[in-house]
Amino acid sequence: MKFPLIVTALIILLFGSAGLVSADNVDFVTVNSIGFDIDGHPYYYIGTNFWYGINLGSAGTAGDRDRLLRELDRFQNLGINNLRIMAGSEGPNTEPWRMVPALQISPGVYDVNVLNGLDYLLSEMGRRNLRAVMCLNNFWPWSGGMAQYLNWNGAGNIPYPMETGDWNAYQSYTDDFYSNTGAKQDFRDFLDFIINHVNPHTGLAYKDDPTIMAWELANEPRGYYNTTNFNTWIDDTAAYIKSLDSNHLITTGSEGETPWPSGNGLDFVANHNGPNIDYTTCHIWPQNWGWFNPDNPSGYTYAETQSINYLQDHIDMAANDLGKPLVLEEFGLARDGGSYDPASATTYRDLFYEAMFEEVYASAYYSGAAAGANFWAWAGEGRPITPYGSTWEPGDRWLGDPPHENQGWYSVYDTDTSTISIISAYADDMYALGPIPGDIELDRDVDFNDFAFFAGYWQSIACGQCGGADLTGDGNVDADDLAEFTHNWLTQR
């Protein structure tokens, strides 16, 4: 796959205005038809969900910056270059099943430590050339989200489904968000604050930071029984964000249609056809949707087939009905037997990851609408408390599973070697579809190693010799050799 990059590499190496490419993000992600670009070059990616990064980066309660840096280094080493993170969470911190401490304690009142955690996370991501999808709200209560905005604006107590067991009652409560003037205004006030916020670690306002790939309206927003106001809110909110920030992409955070689109108030095309929604999203949850039971793995083939069909339907709608890219931004499967033990096997999860990555990769390879995938979710070096299967409590280590869910359900640990091998292999494959120009070695950097490769290649075919990259003969490969190479190439071309 290296040979076709030779000419592009030569242009960058010889005529680049700033020398070798920096590791920091300098260009914004843009949309080009049904794909993504960075500085005019294709951008394909394998990413993960790292929703708790905002809290891990905090210098205050629940923060662990040393761990954060180790996790970010792991992402960089694995080729994971896109993180979907929560950029908003709502208090009070006394509410159950919440990621706490919250960023927004009460309307317009912010926890400075949590905010600085988000600042620090973004600054360290930028240093590693990682991109962020900033999730701004949540249909579900584990970060506060729409239900908390309603509670702040006279809607009464939140009917937590973890207490009542009634998810329909919760959704009926939360879909009023799209009609509640006060709740929507509080959210807009938050948008004003966060988009214009200046990161003290970078000196950049968020709206000017290319580390941010996109603003996401919410995690899994549903219209439920308020679909007209839901679609109006999507389009109005996207337009408002664009009025504040013309640099970044905007997406919905939608699951897609789910197996029950009318019952959930979802319509993939209607939810994504607004002029300010730049790309589409979908999620796939075989166990949650009744396609797979980890206690009966003989049904795995059915679950995989259903998942592939669901993904292909959404890829087709994104390309043919909307003309926009698609990101599979959530998918996961339980460990074998539904175990929450970090040492348990991941046989069927590995099969599922490989199947989903392959569908996304194949679409990208043939210039289809699928351009990226974020698996759910990274736990890294975090581990659940015993007995396994407990829900999260303040003071527990952060995992990939939200506080209200059994910890370890969908988490990927740094010791899950078979899963990580699949993730890394597809990250490399996706990157190779649109590498940094000049990155002949495909190591996500343009440096003297690429020059050495090309210099040796050029000498072998153009000069009939293989003298390597030490063109000046001083025993070093450095800028002098690059200058000599440039002179020779221009003389003999």
URGI-V600841 format. One record per pair of residues at least 24 apart in sequence whose C-alpha atoms are under 6 Angstrom apart, sorted by sequence separation. I is the first residue (numbers start at 1). GAP is how many residues later the second one is. If there is no record, write none. Layout:
i=I gap=GAP
i=I gap=GAP
//
This chain:
i=251 gap=26
i=256 gap=26
i=147 gap=27
i=250 gap=27
i=254 gap=27
i=255 gap=27
i=250 gap=28
i=251 gap=28
i=253 gap=28
i=254 gap=28
i=255 gap=28
i=153 gap=29
i=249 gap=29
i=153 gap=30
i=379 gap=32
i=47 gap=33
i=50 gap=33
i=150 gap=33
i=220 gap=33
i=221 gap=33
i=378 gap=33
i=379 gap=33
i=380 gap=33
i=381 gap=33
i=46 gap=34
i=47 gap=34
i=49 gap=34
i=50 gap=34
i=51 gap=34
i=149 gap=34
i=214 gap=34
i=216 gap=34
i=219 gap=34
i=220 gap=34
i=377 gap=34
i=378 gap=34
i=379 gap=34
i=380 gap=34
i=47 gap=35
i=48 gap=35
i=49 gap=35
i=50 gap=35
i=51 gap=35
i=214 gap=35
i=215 gap=35
i=216 gap=35
i=217 gap=35
i=218 gap=35
i=220 gap=35
i=47 gap=36
i=214 gap=36
i=216 gap=36
i=216 gap=37
i=239 gap=37
i=207 gap=38
i=227 gap=38
i=238 gap=38
i=235 gap=39
i=224 gap=40
i=224 gap=41
i=223 gap=42
i=295 gap=42
i=222 gap=43
i=294 gap=43
i=326 gap=43
i=327 gap=43
i=98 gap=44
i=99 gap=44
i=294 gap=44
i=325 gap=44
i=326 gap=44
i=327 gap=44
i=329 gap=44
i=330 gap=44
i=331 gap=44
i=332 gap=44
i=97 gap=45
i=98 gap=45
i=279 gap=45
i=281 gap=45
i=283 gap=45
i=327 gap=45
i=328 gap=45
i=329 gap=45
i=330 gap=45
i=331 gap=45
i=279 gap=46
i=280 gap=46
i=281 gap=46
i=282 gap=46
i=283 gap=46
i=285 gap=46
i=327 gap=46
i=330 gap=46
i=87 gap=47
i=279 gap=47
i=281 gap=47
i=283 gap=47
i=284 gap=47
i=82 gap=48
i=84 gap=48
i=87 gap=48
i=88 gap=48
i=283 gap=48
i=340 gap=48
i=81 gap=49
i=82 gap=49
i=83 gap=49
i=84 gap=49
i=85 gap=49
i=86 gap=49
i=87 gap=49
i=340 gap=49
i=82 gap=50
i=85 gap=50
i=319 gap=50
i=178 gap=51
i=178 gap=52
i=60 gap=53
i=59 gap=54
i=89 gap=54
i=90 gap=54
i=315 gap=54
i=58 gap=55
i=89 gap=55
i=58 gap=56
i=58 gap=59
i=57 gap=60
i=54 gap=63
i=54 gap=64
i=57 gap=64
i=340 gap=68
i=340 gap=69
i=350 gap=69
i=334 gap=75
i=334 gap=76
i=332 gap=78
i=119 gap=80
i=131 gap=80
i=132 gap=80
i=133 gap=80
i=136 gap=80
i=138 gap=80
i=131 gap=81
i=132 gap=81
i=133 gap=81
i=134 gap=81
i=135 gap=81
i=136 gap=81
i=137 gap=81
i=138 gap=81
i=131 gap=82
i=134 gap=82
i=136 gap=82
i=139 gap=82
i=135 gap=83
i=126 gap=85
i=25 gap=101
i=24 gap=102
i=24 gap=103
i=25 gap=104
i=24 gap=105
i=23 gap=106
i=28 gap=182
i=27 gap=183
i=29 gap=184
i=25 gap=186
i=34 gap=289
i=34 gap=290
i=35 gap=290
i=34 gap=291
i=98 gap=305
i=97 gap=306
i=97 gap=307
i=46 gap=326
i=47 gap=326
i=48 gap=326
i=44 gap=327
i=45 gap=327
i=46 gap=327
i=47 gap=327
i=48 gap=327
i=49 gap=327
i=44 gap=328
i=46 gap=328
i=49 gap=328
i=34 gap=335
i=79 gap=345
i=78 gap=346
i=79 gap=348
i=46 gap=381
i=45 gap=385
i=44 gap=386
i=44 gap=387
i=43 gap=391
i=42 gap=392
i=21 gap=425
i=12 gap=426
i=20 gap=426
i=20 gap=427
i=9 gap=428
i=8 gap=429
i=9 gap=429
i=2 gap=438
//
